[in-house]
Amino acid sequence: MLEALFSLIAATTLLLGSPGPAPLALAASGATFGIRKSSRFLIGILLGLSVAIVGATAGLAALLVAWPEARFAVQLCGALYIGYIAIKIATAPVLDQSQSAASQAPSLLDGFIFNLLNPKAYAAFFAIFSQFLLPIEKSGLSYIATGLVCLMVAAVVDFIWLCLGGILRPVFYKPKQARMIRVCFALLMIIAVLAVFLRESV
């Protein structure tokens, strides 16, 4: 059981902690708006991830594989929304230490929709549930326990990404450096999305 748990934690960390759209968005938000003001965005992302876990458990990923048209539509909506968040981060005004940027920070709803429309999340959990399901006798409890472990790992990994962005925050009071870093984060988010599409088409 312990070996299965460690394997699950390692797989979840690698799948969800690699630089994809959500981790990059969290890092960019933490760098732009600060950790505290980005906490609602983080909570929204985790709530969206919870839906992805339930969806993967219910076989939504398999359903999307069976109907490629629906899968592409979900991917396209997700890509467009991620693009919207990327633009929002790239075009945020330079911070003034005497002003609050709370009104500009991505909201809880932004985070929720972000991961709700993120096909990578569904694919990742479908892979986890098919390969790293915890060996518990009752099938239902096995899926629930696996999902909870994944959610806890995701919370830790996503918070780390947010903190890494927060470390860069002092740089964001310098106009040139701030704009360069924001644009780089936004481009990396878009590249991550394009990479998913390219892998799907190969």
C-alpha positions in Angstrom: 0.0 0.0 0.0 2.8 2.4 0.9 4.6 1.7 -2.4 1.4 2.4 -4.3 0.9 5.6 -2.4 4.4 6.9 -3.1 4.0 6.0 -6.8 0.7 7.9 -6.9 2.2 11.0 -5.2 5.2 10.9 -7.6 3.1 10.5 -10.7 0.7 13.3 -9.6 3.6 15.6 -8.8 5.1 15.0 -12.2 1.9 15.3 -14.1 0.5 18.4 -12.3 3.7 20.0 -11.3 5.3 20.2 -14.7 5.2 23.7 -16.3 1.7 23.6 -17.9 -0.9 26.4 -18.2 -2.1 26.2 -14.6 1.3 26.3 -12.8 2.5 29.0 -15.1 -0.7 31.1 -14.6 -0.3 30.7 -10.8 3.4 31.8 -11.0 2.5 34.8 -13.2 -0.4 35.8 -10.9 1.8 35.5 -7.8 4.5 37.6 -9.4 2.1 40.2 -10.7 -0.4 40.5 -7.9 1.2 38.8 -4.9 0.5 35.6 -3.1 -2.3 36.8 -0.9 -4.2 38.6 -3.7 -3.8 35.5 -5.9 -5.1 33.1 -3.3 -8.6 33.2 -4.7 -7.3 32.3 -8.1 -5.5 29.3 -6.5 -8.7 28.2 -4.7 -10.6 28.4 -8.0 -8.0 26.3 -9.8 -8.2 23.7 -7.1 -12.0 23.7 -7.3 -11.8 23.3 -11.1 -9.3 20.5 -10.5 -11.8 18.8 -8.2 -14.4 18.8 -11.0 -11.7 17.3 -13.3 -11.1 14.5 -10.8 -14.8 13.7 -10.6 -15.0 13.9 -14.4 -12.1 11.6 -14.9 -13.6 9.1 -12.3 -16.9 9.2 -14.1 -15.2 8.4 -17.4 -15.5 11.8 -19.0 -12.0 11.5 -20.5 -13.0 8.2 -22.2 -16.2 9.9 -23.5 -14.1 12.7 -25.0 -11.8 10.2 -26.7 -14.9 8.4 -28.2 -16.2 11.7 -29.6 -13.2 13.7 -30.9 -15.4 16.6 -32.0 -16.5 17.2 -28.5 -13.0 16.8 -27.2 -11.7 19.4 -29.7 -14.4 21.8 -28.7 -13.5 21.5 -25.0 -9.8 21.9 -25.9 -10.5 25.0 -28.0 -12.6 26.6 -25.3 -9.9 25.9 -22.7 -7.2 27.2 -25.0 -9.1 30.4 -25.6 -9.7 31.0 -21.9 -6.1 30.3 -21.1 -5.2 32.8 -23.8 -7.5 35.3 -22.1 -5.8 34.9 -18.7 -2.4 35.2 -20.5 -3.4 38.5 -22.0 -4.8 39.7 -18.7 -1.4 39.0 -17.0 0.7 40.3 -19.9 -1.1 43.6 -20.1 -1.5 44.3 -16.3 -0.3 47.8 -15.4 3.0 48.3 -13.7 2.6 48.1 -9.9 2.7 51.1 -7.7 3.7 50.2 -4.1 1.1 52.7 -2.8 -1.7 51.1 -4.8 -3.6 47.9 -4.4 -3.8 45.5 -7.4 -6.6 43.4 -6.0 -9.2 44.5 -8.5 -6.9 43.3 -11.4 -6.0 39.9 -9.9 -7.6 36.8 -11.5 -10.7 35.8 -9.5 -11.8 32.5 -7.9 -14.2 32.1 -10.9 -11.3 32.7 -13.3 -9.4 29.9 -11.7 -12.4 27.6 -11.6 -13.2 28.1 -15.3 -9.5 27.9 -16.1 -9.1 24.3 -14.9 -12.7 23.3 -15.7 -11.8 23.9 -19.4 -8.3 22.4 -19.1 -8.2 19.2 -21.1 -4.7 18.4 -19.7 -6.3 18.0 -16.2 -8.8 15.5 -17.4 -6.2 13.5 -19.4 -3.8 13.6 -16.4 -6.4 12.2 -14.0 -7.6 9.6 -16.4 -4.0 8.4 -16.7 -3.6 8.4 -12.9 -6.8 6.5 -12.3 -6.0 3.9 -14.9 -2.4 3.4 -13.8 -2.0 4.4 -10.1 -5.3 3.7 -8.4 -4.7 2.9 -4.7 -5.2 -0.8 -4.0 -8.2 -0.6 -1.7 -10.7 -3.5 -1.7 -13.8 -1.4 -2.2 -13.7 0.2 -5.7 -15.6 3.3 -4.7 -13.3 4.0 -1.7 -10.3 3.4 -3.9 -11.3 6.1 -6.3 -12.2 8.5 -3.5 -8.9 8.0 -1.7 -6.9 8.3 -4.9 -8.7 11.5 -5.8 -8.1 13.0 -2.4 -4.4 12.2 -2.5 -4.2 13.8 -6.0 -6.0 16.9 -4.8 -3.7 17.3 -1.7 -0.6 16.9 -3.9 -2.0 19.4 -6.4 -2.7 21.9 -3.6 0.9 21.7 -2.4 2.4 21.8 -6.0 0.2 24.8 -7.1 1.0 26.7 -3.9 4.7 26.2 -4.6 4.3 27.6 -8.1 2.4 30.6 -6.6 5.2 31.2 -4.1 7.8 31.0 -6.8 6.0 33.7 -8.6 5.6 35.7 -5.4 9.4 35.7 -5.0 9.6 37.6 -8.3 7.1 40.2 -7.2 9.7 42.9 -6.1 10.9 42.9 -9.7 7.4 43.9 -10.8 7.8 47.4 -9.5 10.4 48.0 -12.2 8.5 48.8 -15.5 10.9 47.2 -18.0 11.6 44.0 -16.1 8.0 43.6 -15.1 6.7 43.8 -18.7 9.4 41.4 -19.9 8.6 38.8 -17.2 4.8 39.1 -17.7 5.1 38.7 -21.4 7.4 35.7 -21.0 4.9 34.0 -18.6 2.1 34.7 -21.0 4.0 33.3 -23.9 5.0 30.2 -21.9 1.3 29.7 -21.1 0.3 29.9 -24.8 3.3 27.7 -25.8 2.2 25.1 -23.2 -1.3 25.1 -24.8 0.0 24.8 -28.3 2.3 21.9 -27.2 -0.8 20.0 -26.1 -2.5 20.6 -29.4 0.6 19.5 -31.3 1.0 16.3 -29.3 -2.7 15.6 -30.0 -2.3 16.0 -33.7 0.8 13.8 -34.0 
